[in-house]
C-alpha cells in the first residue's frame, strides 16, 4: 500500500488476487486546545488522538487508514467499512481550517484620502 497527497491522498491496494483499486480519503490533522495533535479521516470516520507532533498525528492516521483498507479488502470492501463519513463536527473543523481568513490592516483607524494642491495642480493620495 502506498499513501500520497496532503489530504489523505490516494491509497492503492494491489495483491496477486485483486485488481488494482485506487482510493482517495479526505483527512485533517490539527492541534487540540490542551496541546496534543489529532488526525481524522473524514471519509472513514477514523480518529487518532493524543499525539505530540502534527507529523506524528498525520502518520498515525495514515497507518490506520492503510490497516483499515487492508482489512476491508480481505472482506471484499463491504459498504459498512467503506462508506462511513465522520460526524458533522469534523466536517465543520475542515471548513474552519480551509476557510479563507480576512487580512487585517496593520494600522488601526486608517483611511485613504486625497488633497489637491492649488499651487501646482498636483493631487496627492
N, CA, C and O atoms as CSV, one atom per row, in Angstrom:
chain,resi,resn,atom,element,x,y,z
A,1,UNK,N,N,0.806,-1.179,0.000
A,1,UNK,CA,C,0.000,0.000,0.000
A,1,UNK,C,C,0.849,1.242,0.000
A,1,UNK,O,O,1.962,1.246,0.524
A,2,UNK,N,N,0.332,2.282,-0.579
A,2,UNK,CA,C,1.128,3.486,-0.710
A,2,UNK,C,C,0.232,4.684,-0.466
A,2,UNK,O,O,-0.850,4.766,-1.047
A,3,UNK,N,N,0.659,5.636,0.395
A,3,UNK,CA,C,-0.110,6.852,0.642
A,3,UNK,C,C,0.493,8.020,-0.119
A,3,UNK,O,O,1.713,8.172,-0.174
A,4,UNK,N,N,-0.369,8.844,-0.706
A,4,UNK,CA,C,0.101,10.008,-1.453
A,4,UNK,C,C,-0.777,11.202,-1.145
A,4,UNK,O,O,-1.928,11.042,-0.738
A,5,UNK,N,N,-0.233,12.422,-1.339
A,5,UNK,CA,C,-1.038,13.638,-1.250
A,5,UNK,C,C,-1.055,14.205,0.157
A,5,UNK,O,O,-0.644,13.544,1.111
A,6,UNK,N,N,-1.530,15.425,0.276
A,6,UNK,CA,C,-1.509,16.054,1.587
A,6,UNK,C,C,-2.827,15.930,2.311
A,6,UNK,O,O,-2.863,16.150,3.522
A,7,UNK,N,N,-3.910,15.591,1.644
A,7,UNK,CA,C,-5.197,15.456,2.303
A,7,UNK,C,C,-5.628,14.009,2.358
A,7,UNK,O,O,-6.757,13.683,1.993
A,8,UNK,N,N,-4.758,13.149,2.802
A,8,UNK,CA,C,-5.084,11.751,2.867
A,8,UNK,C,C,-4.586,11.031,1.642
A,8,UNK,O,O,-4.206,9.862,1.708
A,9,UNK,N,N,-4.588,11.728,0.521
A,9,UNK,CA,C,-4.013,11.208,-0.704
A,9,UNK,C,C,-4.734,10.001,-1.245
A,9,UNK,O,O,-5.862,9.710,-0.849
A,10,UNK,N,N,-4.092,9.307,-2.140
A,10,UNK,CA,C,-4.673,8.126,-2.744
A,10,UNK,C,C,-3.999,6.891,-2.185
A,10,UNK,O,O,-2.780,6.860,-2.021
A,11,UNK,N,N,-4.788,5.879,-1.896
A,11,UNK,CA,C,-4.239,4.625,-1.429
A,11,UNK,C,C,-4.475,3.588,-2.508
A,11,UNK,O,O,-5.563,3.514,-3.080
A,12,UNK,N,N,-3.472,2.797,-2.784
A,12,UNK,CA,C,-3.581,1.748,-3.795
A,12,UNK,C,C,-3.444,0.409,-3.096
A,12,UNK,O,O,-2.535,0.216,-2.289
A,13,UNK,N,N,-4.336,-0.511,-3.398
A,13,UNK,CA,C,-4.237,-1.850,-2.843
A,13,UNK,C,C,-4.041,-2.798,-4.010
A,13,UNK,O,O,-4.846,-2.810,-4.942
A,14,UNK,N,N,-2.992,-3.584,-3.971
A,14,UNK,CA,C,-2.684,-4.448,-5.104
A,14,UNK,C,C,-2.072,-5.742,-4.591
A,14,UNK,O,O,-0.982,-5.737,-4.020
A,15,UNK,N,N,-2.776,-6.845,-4.794
A,15,UNK,CA,C,-2.222,-8.154,-4.461
A,15,UNK,C,C,-2.357,-9.037,-5.684
A,15,UNK,O,O,-2.913,-8.619,-6.700
A,16,UNK,N,N,-1.853,-10.251,-5.591
A,16,UNK,CA,C,-1.959,-11.177,-6.715
A,16,UNK,C,C,-3.405,-11.574,-6.991
A,16,UNK,O,O,-3.741,-11.951,-8.114
A,17,UNK,N,N,-4.256,-11.491,-5.981
A,17,UNK,CA,C,-5.640,-11.948,-6.141
A,17,UNK,C,C,-6.614,-10.826,-6.461
A,17,UNK,O,O,-7.762,-11.097,-6.812
A,18,UNK,N,N,-6.183,-9.563,-6.347
A,18,UNK,CA,C,-7.097,-8.444,-6.571
A,18,UNK,C,C,-6.568,-7.520,-7.651
A,18,UNK,O,O,-5.359,-7.342,-7.806
A,19,UNK,N,N,-7.488,-6.943,-8.386
A,19,UNK,CA,C,-7.105,-5.907,-9.345
A,19,UNK,C,C,-6.752,-4.648,-8.564
A,19,UNK,O,O,-7.126,-4.505,-7.400
A,20,UNK,N,N,-6.049,-3.761,-9.196
A,20,UNK,CA,C,-5.640,-2.517,-8.551
A,20,UNK,C,C,-6.862,-1.647,-8.258
A,20,UNK,O,O,-7.732,-1.477,-9.113
A,21,UNK,N,N,-6.919,-1.102,-7.054
A,21,UNK,CA,C,-8.000,-0.204,-6.657
A,21,UNK,C,C,-7.383,1.080,-6.129
A,21,UNK,O,O,-6.426,1.042,-5.357
A,22,UNK,N,N,-7.917,2.196,-6.536
A,22,UNK,CA,C,-7.429,3.493,-6.064
A,22,UNK,C,C,-8.456,4.112,-5.136
A,22,UNK,O,O,-9.653,4.101,-5.422
A,23,UNK,N,N,-7.984,4.649,-4.030
A,23,UNK,CA,C,-8.854,5.296,-3.064
A,23,UNK,C,C,-8.281,6.671,-2.746
A,23,UNK,O,O,-7.066,6.869,-2.753
A,24,UNK,N,N,-9.156,7.597,-2.474
A,24,UNK,CA,C,-8.748,8.920,-2.041
A,24,UNK,C,C,-9.572,9.273,-0.813
A,24,UNK,O,O,-10.801,9.227,-0.851
A,25,UNK,N,N,-8.901,9.624,0.270
A,25,UNK,CA,C,-9.580,9.934,1.517
A,25,UNK,C,C,-9.227,11.345,1.967
A,25,UNK,O,O,-8.070,11.761,1.905
A,26,UNK,N,N,-10.236,12.067,2.418
A,26,UNK,CA,C,-10.010,13.416,2.954
A,26,UNK,C,C,-9.691,13.305,4.435
A,26,UNK,O,O,-10.430,12.693,5.206
A,27,UNK,N,N,-8.564,13.918,4.817
A,27,UNK,CA,C,-8.100,13.857,6.196
A,27,UNK,C,C,-7.710,15.247,6.677
A,27,UNK,O,O,-7.332,16.113,5.887
A,28,UNK,N,N,-7.809,15.442,7.976
A,28,UNK,CA,C,-7.324,16.668,8.598
A,28,UNK,C,C,-6.474,16.284,9.807
A,28,UNK,O,O,-6.649,15.214,10.388
A,29,UNK,N,N,-5.571,17.154,10.168
A,29,UNK,CA,C,-4.781,16.991,11.388
A,29,UNK,C,C,-4.674,18.376,12.008
A,29,UNK,O,O,-4.445,19.362,11.308
A,30,UNK,N,N,-4.840,18.445,13.317
A,30,UNK,CA,C,-4.857,19.748,13.972
A,30,UNK,C,C,-4.434,19.609,15.432
A,30,UNK,O,O,-4.376,18.508,15.982
A,31,UNK,N,N,-4.138,20.763,16.046
A,31,UNK,CA,C,-3.738,20.782,17.444
A,31,UNK,C,C,-4.961,21.048,18.314
A,31,UNK,O,O,-5.743,21.959,18.042
A,32,UNK,N,N,-5.116,20.248,19.356
A,32,UNK,CA,C,-6.205,20.409,20.314
A,32,UNK,C,C,-5.859,21.554,21.267
A,32,UNK,O,O,-4.708,21.986,21.331
A,33,UNK,N,N,-6.854,22.043,22.005
A,33,UNK,CA,C,-6.641,23.154,22.939
A,33,UNK,C,C,-5.606,22.833,24.008
A,33,UNK,O,O,-4.858,23.718,24.426
A,34,UNK,N,N,-5.550,21.571,24.462
A,34,UNK,CA,C,-4.596,21.215,25.508
A,34,UNK,C,C,-3.187,20.973,24.972
A,34,UNK,O,O,-2.256,20.747,25.746
A,35,UNK,N,N,-3.025,21.021,23.620
A,35,UNK,CA,C,-1.694,20.920,23.040
A,35,UNK,C,C,-1.405,19.661,22.246
A,35,UNK,O,O,-0.479,19.654,21.435
A,36,UNK,N,N,-2.161,18.603,22.451
A,36,UNK,CA,C,-1.905,17.378,21.689
A,36,UNK,C,C,-2.445,17.530,20.263
A,36,UNK,O,O,-3.206,18.452,19.973
A,37,UNK,N,N,-2.043,16.618,19.387
A,37,UNK,CA,C,-2.458,16.673,17.986
A,37,UNK,C,C,-3.372,15.496,17.656
A,37,UNK,O,O,-3.218,14.397,18.190
A,38,UNK,N,N,-4.329,15.757,16.760
A,38,UNK,CA,C,-5.323,14.763,16.351
A,38,UNK,C,C,-5.340,14.663,14.839
A,38,UNK,O,O,-5.264,15.674,14.140
A,39,UNK,N,N,-5.439,13.440,14.336
A,39,UNK,CA,C,-5.614,13.199,12.911
A,39,UNK,C,C,-6.969,12.541,12.691
A,39,UNK,O,O,-7.351,11.642,13.440
A,40,UNK,N,N,-7.700,12.984,11.663
A,40,UNK,CA,C,-9.039,12.470,11.393
A,40,UNK,C,C,-9.164,12.134,9.915
A,40,UNK,O,O,-8.808,12.946,9.061
A,41,UNK,N,N,-9.668,10.940,9.607
A,41,UNK,CA,C,-10.039,10.595,8.235
A,41,UNK,C,C,-11.541,10.832,8.131
A,41,UNK,O,O,-12.335,10.092,8.711
A,42,UNK,N,N,-11.921,11.859,7.396
A,42,UNK,CA,C,-13.315,12.259,7.305
A,42,UNK,C,C,-14.177,11.252,6.551
A,42,UNK,O,O,-15.368,11.120,6.832
A,43,UNK,N,N,-13.589,10.552,5.608
A,43,UNK,CA,C,-14.356,9.622,4.780
A,43,UNK,C,C,-14.559,8.258,5.434
A,43,UNK,O,O,-15.462,7.517,5.047
A,44,UNK,N,N,-13.736,7.922,6.414
A,44,UNK,CA,C,-13.845,6.615,7.064
A,44,UNK,C,C,-14.188,6.711,8.549
A,44,UNK,O,O,-14.232,5.696,9.243
A,45,UNK,N,N,-14.429,7.924,9.037
A,45,UNK,CA,C,-14.746,8.156,10.447
A,45,UNK,C,C,-13.720,7.496,11.355
A,45,UNK,O,O,-14.060,6.712,12.240
A,46,UNK,N,N,-12.448,7.833,11.113
A,46,UNK,CA,C,-11.352,7.315,11.919
A,46,UNK,C,C,-10.637,8.478,12.586
A,46,UNK,O,O,-10.410,9.515,11.964
A,47,UNK,N,N,-10.281,8.301,13.866
A,47,UNK,CA,C,-9.640,9.367,14.628
A,47,UNK,C,C,-8.433,8.795,15.356
A,47,UNK,O,O,-8.518,7.737,15.980
A,48,UNK,N,N,-7.317,9.495,15.273
A,48,UNK,CA,C,-6.099,9.161,16.012
A,48,UNK,C,C,-5.772,10.376,16.870
A,48,UNK,O,O,-5.465,11.447,16.347
A,49,UNK,N,N,-5.837,10.210,18.187
A,49,UNK,CA,C,-5.687,11.334,19.111
A,49,UNK,C,C,-4.461,11.194,19.998
A,49,UNK,O,O,-3.865,10.122,20.103
A,50,UNK,N,N,-4.096,12.314,20.640
A,50,UNK,CA,C,-3.086,12.308,21.686
A,50,UNK,C,C,-1.650,12.272,21.216
A,50,UNK,O,O,-0.790,11.736,21.914
A,51,UNK,N,N,-1.368,12.824,20.058
A,51,UNK,CA,C,-0.010,12.796,19.529
A,51,UNK,C,C,0.758,14.056,19.923
A,51,UNK,O,O,0.173,15.117,20.141
A,52,UNK,N,N,2.071,13.917,20.009
A,52,UNK,CA,C,2.937,15.010,20.451
A,52,UNK,C,C,3.178,16.023,19.335
A,52,UNK,O,O,3.303,17.217,19.608
A,53,UNK,N,N,3.247,15.569,18.077
A,53,UNK,CA,C,3.508,16.469,16.954
A,53,UNK,C,C,2.441,16.295,15.874
A,53,UNK,O,O,1.734,15.288,15.830
A,54,UNK,N,N,2.346,17.287,15.017
A,54,UNK,CA,C,1.417,17.232,13.891
A,54,UNK,C,C,1.812,16.100,12.944
A,54,UNK,O,O,0.954,15.364,12.458
A,55,UNK,N,N,3.093,15.965,12.688
A,55,UNK,CA,C,3.573,14.903,11.797
A,55,UNK,C,C,3.223,13.518,12.350
A,55,UNK,O,O,2.835,12.626,11.596
A,56,UNK,N,N,3.359,13.345,13.645
A,56,UNK,CA,C,3.024,12.081,14.284
A,56,UNK,C,C,1.534,11.750,14.091
A,56,UNK,O,O,1.178,10.606,13.810
A,57,UNK,N,N,0.675,12.757,14.243
A,57,UNK,CA,C,-0.771,12.555,14.042
A,57,UNK,C,C,-1.072,12.188,12.595
A,57,UNK,O,O,-1.911,11.325,12.337
A,58,UNK,N,N,-0.399,12.832,11.656
A,58,UNK,CA,C,-0.613,12.545,10.230
A,58,UNK,C,C,-0.154,11.130,9.887
A,58,UNK,O,O,-0.848,10.408,9.172
A,59,UNK,N,N,0.999,10.736,10.388
A,59,UNK,CA,C,1.500,9.383,10.136
A,59,UNK,C,C,0.592,8.331,10.762
A,59,UNK,O,O,0.350,7.278,10.173
A,60,UNK,N,N,0.097,8.621,11.946
A,60,UNK,CA,C,-0.753,7.674,12.650
A,60,UNK,C,C,-2.082,7.467,11.918
A,60,UNK,O,O,-2.534,6.330,11.778
A,61,UNK,N,N,-2.709,8.539,11.454
A,61,UNK,CA,C,-3.982,8.382,10.744
A,61,UNK,C,C,-3.745,7.686,9.408
A,61,UNK,O,O,-4.586,6.906,8.960
A,62,UNK,N,N,-2.615,7.959,8.770
A,62,UNK,CA,C,-2.301,7.269,7.514
A,62,UNK,C,C,-2.137,5.764,7.754
A,62,UNK,O,O,-2.660,4.955,6.988
A,63,UNK,N,N,-1.415,5.388,8.810
A,63,UNK,CA,C,-1.243,3.970,9.138
A,63,UNK,C,C,-2.583,3.305,9.447
A,63,UNK,O,O,-2.827,2.167,9.046
A,64,UNK,N,N,-3.448,4.022,10.160
A,64,UNK,CA,C,-4.772,3.476,10.491
A,64,UNK,C,C,-5.596,3.258,9.221
A,64,UNK,O,O,-6.307,2.260,9.107
A,65,UNK,N,N,-5.502,4.187,8.269
A,65,UNK,CA,C,-6.236,4.052,7.005
A,65,UNK,C,C,-5.722,2.848,6.227
A,65,UNK,O,O,-6.509,2.057,5.706
A,66,UNK,N,N,-4.416,2.712,6.149
A,66,UNK,CA,C,-3.815,1.581,5.422
A,66,UNK,C,C,-4.300,0.261,6.025
A,66,UNK,O,O,-4.718,-0.636,5.294
A,67,UNK,N,N,-4.247,0.141,7.341
A,67,UNK,CA,C,-4.701,-1.086,8.007
A,67,UNK,C,C,-6.185,-1.332,7.756
A,67,UNK,O,O,-6.602,-2.464,7.512
A,68,UNK,N,N,-6.972,-0.272,7.816
A,68,UNK,CA,C,-8.413,-0.396,7.594
A,68,UNK,C,C,-8.720,-0.869,6.169
A,68,UNK,O,O,-9.551,-1.755,5.971
A,69,UNK,N,N,-8.053,-0.281,5.188
A,69,UNK,CA,C,-8.288,-0.661,3.790
A,69,UNK,C,C,-7.840,-2.102,3.545
A,69,UNK,O,O,-8.497,-2.830,2.801
A,70,UNK,N,N,-6.751,-2.515,4.148
A,70,UNK,CA,C,-6.297,-3.907,4.012
A,70,UNK,C,C,-7.346,-4.873,4.574
A,70,UNK,O,O,-7.657,-5.891,3.955
A,71,UNK,N,N,-7.880,-4.547,5.738
A,71,UNK,CA,C,-8.900,-5.399,6.352
A,71,UNK,C,C,-10.178,-5.405,5.509
A,71,UNK,O,O,-10.793,-6.454,5.317
A,72,UNK,N,N,-10.573,-4.230,5.006
A,72,UNK,CA,C,-11.775,-4.147,4.165
A,72,UNK,C,C,-11.590,-4.939,2.874
A,72,UNK,O,O,-12.533,-5.560,2.385
A,73,UNK,N,N,-10.376,-4.919,2.320
A,73,UNK,CA,C,-10.102,-5.650,1.079
A,73,UNK,C,C,-10.274,-7.147,1.282
A,73,UNK,O,O,-10.806,-7.836,0.412
A,74,UNK,N,N,-9.828,-7.654,2.429
A,74,UNK,CA,C,-9.961,-9.086,2.714
A,74,UNK,C,C,-11.419,-9.517,2.798
A,74,UNK,O,O,-11.749,-10.683,2.580
A,75,UNK,N,N,-12.290,-8.556,3.119
A,75,UNK,CA,C,-13.720,-8.845,3.244
A,75,UNK,C,C,-14.506,-8.446,1.994
A,75,UNK,O,O,-15.734,-8.526,1.983
A,76,UNK,N,N,-13.803,-8.017,0.943
A,76,UNK,CA,C,-14.471,-7.628,-0.297
A,76,UNK,C,C,-15.019,-6.208,-0.295
A,76,UNK,O,O,-15.947,-5.911,-1.048
A,77,UNK,N,N,-14.473,-5.335,0.523
A,77,UNK,CA,C,-14.871,-3.928,0.617
A,77,UNK,C,C,-16.370,-3.750,0.894
A,77,UNK,O,O,-17.072,-3.131,0.095
A,78,UNK,N,N,-16.862,-4.281,2.005
A,78,UNK,CA,C,-18.280,-4.093,2.323
A,78,UNK,C,C,-18.594,-2.619,2.592
A,78,UNK,O,O,-17.752,-1.879,3.101
A,79,UNK,N,N,-19.796,-2.210,2.249
A,79,UNK,CA,C,-20.203,-0.803,2.383
A,79,UNK,C,C,-20.039,-0.282,3.805
A,79,UNK,O,O,-19.654,0.871,4.003
A,80,UNK,N,N,-20.327,-1.124,4.798
A,80,UNK,CA,C,-20.234,-0.651,6.181
A,80,UNK,C,C,-18.799,-0.324,6.594
A,80,UNK,O,O,-18.590,0.346,7.605
A,81,UNK,N,N,-17.823,-0.779,5.837
A,81,UNK,CA,C,-16.424,-0.443,6.118
A,81,UNK,C,C,-15.874,0.641,5.194
A,81,UNK,O,O,-14.814,1.206,5.464
A,82,UNK,N,N,-16.579,0.932,4.120
A,82,UNK,CA,C,-16.040,1.894,3.149
A,82,UNK,C,C,-16.862,3.174,3.025
A,82,UNK,O,O,-16.346,4.184,2.547
A,83,UNK,N,N,-18.106,3.157,3.438
A,83,UNK,CA,C,-18.950,4.358,3.373
A,83,UNK,C,C,-19.309,4.788,4.788
A,83,UNK,O,O,-20.417,4.544,5.265
A,84,UNK,N,N,-18.342,5.441,5.459
A,84,UNK,CA,C,-18.519,5.820,6.857
A,84,UNK,C,C,-18.076,7.254,7.088
A,84,UNK,O,O,-17.003,7.467,7.651
A,85,UNK,N,N,-18.851,8.238,6.680
A,85,UNK,CA,C,-18.418,9.615,6.902
A,85,UNK,C,C,-18.380,9.971,8.391
A,85,UNK,O,O,-19.190,9.497,9.187
A,86,UNK,N,N,-17.426,10.808,8.730
A,86,UNK,CA,C,-17.268,11.262,10.110
A,86,UNK,C,C,-18.450,12.149,10.505
A,86,UNK,O,O,-19.156,12.659,9.636
A,87,UNK,N,N,-18.670,12.335,11.805
A,87,UNK,CA,C,-19.727,13.240,12.270
A,87,UNK,C,C,-19.514,14.672,11.775
A,87,UNK,O,O,-18.399,15.068,11.434
A,88,UNK,N,N,-20.595,15.429,11.743
A,88,UNK,CA,C,-20.578,16.805,11.214
A,88,UNK,C,C,-19.551,17.701,11.894
A,88,UNK,O,O,-19.005,18.605,11.261
A,89,UNK,N,N,-19.283,17.464,13.172
A,89,UNK,CA,C,-18.331,18.324,13.885
A,89,UNK,C,C,-16.953,18.333,13.226
A,89,UNK,O,O,-16.264,19.353,13.246
A,90,UNK,N,N,-16.545,17.200,12.641
A,90,UNK,CA,C,-15.235,17.132,11.999
A,90,UNK,C,C,-15.267,17.775,10.614
A,90,UNK,O,O,-14.264,18.337,10.173
A,91,UNK,N,N,-16.392,17.700,9.930
A,91,UNK,CA,C,-16.526,18.377,8.638
A,91,UNK,C,C,-16.521,19.894,8.854
A,91,UNK,O,O,-15.998,20.641,8.027
A,92,UNK,N,N,-17.104,20.341,9.968
A,92,UNK,CA,C,-17.063,21.772,10.309
A,92,UNK,C,C,-15.631,22.197,10.611
A,92,UNK,O,O,-15.219,23.303,10.263
A,93,UNK,N,N,-14.881,21.323,11.253
A,93,UNK,CA,C,-13.465,21.600,11.540
A,93,UNK,C,C,-12.702,21.783,10.224
A,93,UNK,O,O,-11.847,22.663,10.122
A,94,UNK,N,N,-13.009,20.950,9.211
A,94,UNK,CA,C,-12.391,21.097,7.890
A,94,UNK,C,C,-12.717,22.471,7.306
A,94,UNK,O,O,-11.839,23.135,6.755
A,95,UNK,N,N,-13.965,22.897,7.422
A,95,UNK,CA,C,-14.356,24.226,6.930
A,95,UNK,C,C,-13.574,25.324,7.641
A,95,UNK,O,O,-13.111,26.269,7.003
A,96,UNK,N,N,-13.426,25.205,8.952
A,96,UNK,CA,C,-12.675,26.192,9.725
A,96,UNK,C,C,-11.227,26.270,9.257
A,96,UNK,O,O,-10.669,27.357,9.102
A,97,UNK,N,N,-10.629,25.106,9.033
A,97,UNK,CA,C,-9.222,25.046,8.657
A,97,UNK,C,C,-8.995,25.623,7.261
A,97,UNK,O,O,-7.998,26.305,7.024
A,98,UNK,N,N,-9.921,25.350,6.334
A,98,UNK,CA,C,-9.718,25.744,4.936
A,98,UNK,C,C,-10.378,27.059,4.560
A,98,UNK,O,O,-10.174,27.553,3.452
A,99,UNK,N,N,-11.163,27.634,5.457
A,99,UNK,CA,C,-11.854,28.893,5.170
A,99,UNK,C,C,-10.837,30.030,5.023
A,99,UNK,O,O,-9.977,30.209,5.885
A,100,UNK,N,N,-10.938,30.806,3.919
A,100,UNK,CA,C,-10.027,31.943,3.768
A,100,UNK,C,C,-10.243,32.952,4.892
A,100,UNK,O,O,-11.377,33.266,5.255
A,101,UNK,N,N,-9.176,33.435,5.416
A,101,UNK,CA,C,-9.260,34.406,6.506
A,101,UNK,C,C,-9.036,35.817,5.966
A,101,UNK,O,O,-8.157,36.042,5.134
A,102,UNK,N,N,-9.833,36.756,6.446
A,102,UNK,CA,C,-9.687,38.148,6.037
A,102,UNK,C,C,-8.380,38.697,6.607
A,102,UNK,O,O,-8.028,38.448,7.759
A,103,UNK,N,N,-7.684,39.442,5.776
A,103,UNK,CA,C,-6.442,40.052,6.240
A,103,UNK,C,C,-6.759,41.327,7.008
A,103,UNK,O,O,-7.609,42.122,6.607
A,104,UNK,N,N,-6.063,41.500,8.110
A,104,UNK,CA,C,-6.233,42.697,8.918
A,104,UNK,C,C,-5.187,43.725,8.504
A,104,UNK,O,O,-4.033,43.389,8.240
A,105,UNK,N,N,-5.612,44.974,8.455
A,105,UNK,CA,C,-4.657,46.045,8.178
A,105,UNK,C,C,-3.771,46.235,9.403
A,105,UNK,O,O,-4.265,46.197,10.530
A,106,UNK,N,N,-2.481,46.437,9.203
A,106,UNK,CA,C,-1.579,46.578,10.350
A,106,UNK,C,C,-1.782,47.885,11.119
A,106,UNK,O,O,-1.352,48.005,12.266
A,107,UNK,N,N,-2.435,48.858,10.491
A,107,UNK,CA,C,-2.617,50.168,11.124
A,107,UNK,C,C,-4.087,50.340,11.460
A,107,UNK,O,O,-4.951,50.129,10.609
A,108,UNK,N,N,-4.375,50.723,12.698
A,108,UNK,CA,C,-5.754,50.949,13.108
A,108,UNK,C,C,-6.174,52.362,12.717
A,108,UNK,O,O,-5.343,53.260,12.585
A,109,UNK,N,N,-7.460,52.536,12.537
A,109,UNK,CA,C,-8.032,53.846,12.205
A,109,UNK,C,C,-7.338,54.480,11.007
A,109,UNK,O,O,-6.927,55.639,11.067
A,110,UNK,N,N,-7.210,53.746,9.952
A,110,UNK,CA,C,-6.521,54.206,8.748
A,110,UNK,C,C,-7.538,54.447,7.649
A,110,UNK,O,O,-8.465,53.656,7.472
A,111,UNK,N,N,-7.371,55.543,6.903
A,111,UNK,CA,C,-8.277,55.844,5.804
A,111,UNK,C,C,-7.495,56.536,4.695
A,111,UNK,O,O,-6.649,57.390,4.960
A,112,UNK,N,N,-7.787,56.156,3.432
A,112,UNK,CA,C,-7.201,56.845,2.291
A,112,UNK,C,C,-7.963,58.141,2.056
A,112,UNK,O,O,-9.177,58.200,2.252
A,113,UNK,N,N,-7.247,59.178,1.636
A,113,UNK,CA,C,-7.905,60.423,1.261
A,113,UNK,C,C,-7.024,61.151,0.259
A,113,UNK,O,O,-5.844,60.833,0.115
A,114,UNK,N,N,-7.592,62.116,-0.425
A,114,UNK,CA,C,-6.851,62.903,-1.420
A,114,UNK,C,C,-6.874,64.380,-1.047
A,114,UNK,O,O,-7.848,64.891,-0.494
A,115,UNK,N,N,-5.768,65.048,-1.368
A,115,UNK,CA,C,-5.662,66.503,-1.170
A,115,UNK,C,C,-5.174,67.097,-2.475
A,115,UNK,O,O,-4.199,66.626,-3.061
A,116,UNK,N,N,-5.848,68.117,-2.915
A,116,UNK,CA,C,-5.390,68.788,-4.134
A,116,UNK,C,C,-4.557,70.005,-3.749
A,116,UNK,O,O,-4.900,70.757,-2.837
A,117,UNK,N,N,-3.460,70.175,-4.466
A,117,UNK,CA,C,-2.584,71.312,-4.235
A,117,UNK,C,C,-2.968,72.420,-5.193
A,117,UNK,O,O,-2.774,72.274,-6.400
A,118,UNK,N,N,-3.508,73.530,-4.697
A,118,UNK,CA,C,-3.943,74.601,-5.601
A,118,UNK,C,C,-2.777,75.306,-6.304
A,118,UNK,O,O,-2.965,75.891,-7.370
A,119,UNK,N,N,-1.607,75.257,-5.731
A,119,UNK,CA,C,-0.485,75.994,-6.306
A,119,UNK,C,C,0.099,75.318,-7.536
A,119,UNK,O,O,0.410,76.013,-8.504
A,120,UNK,N,N,0.262,74.022,-7.551
A,120,UNK,CA,C,0.946,73.349,-8.653
A,120,UNK,C,C,0.048,72.393,-9.419
A,120,UNK,O,O,0.543,71.646,-10.264
A,121,UNK,N,N,-1.242,72.387,-9.158
A,121,UNK,CA,C,-2.205,71.498,-9.771
A,121,UNK,C,C,-1.768,70.028,-9.639
A,121,UNK,O,O,-1.846,69.261,-10.599
A,122,UNK,N,N,-1.316,69.654,-8.452
A,122,UNK,CA,C,-0.929,68.272,-8.149
A,122,UNK,C,C,-1.941,67.649,-7.212
A,122,UNK,O,O,-2.547,68.345,-6.397
A,123,UNK,N,N,-2.124,66.389,-7.316
A,123,UNK,CA,C,-3.008,65.665,-6.403
A,123,UNK,C,C,-2.175,64.630,-5.658
A,123,UNK,O,O,-1.339,63.951,-6.254
A,124,UNK,N,N,-2.398,64.514,-4.390
A,124,UNK,CA,C,-1.702,63.550,-3.556
A,124,UNK,C,C,-2.702,62.529,-3.064
A,124,UNK,O,O,-3.856,62.854,-2.784
A,125,UNK,N,N,-2.250,61.287,-2.960
A,125,UNK,CA,C,-3.134,60.256,-2.405
A,125,UNK,C,C,-2.354,59.389,-1.456
A,125,UNK,O,O,-2.909,58.455,-0.876
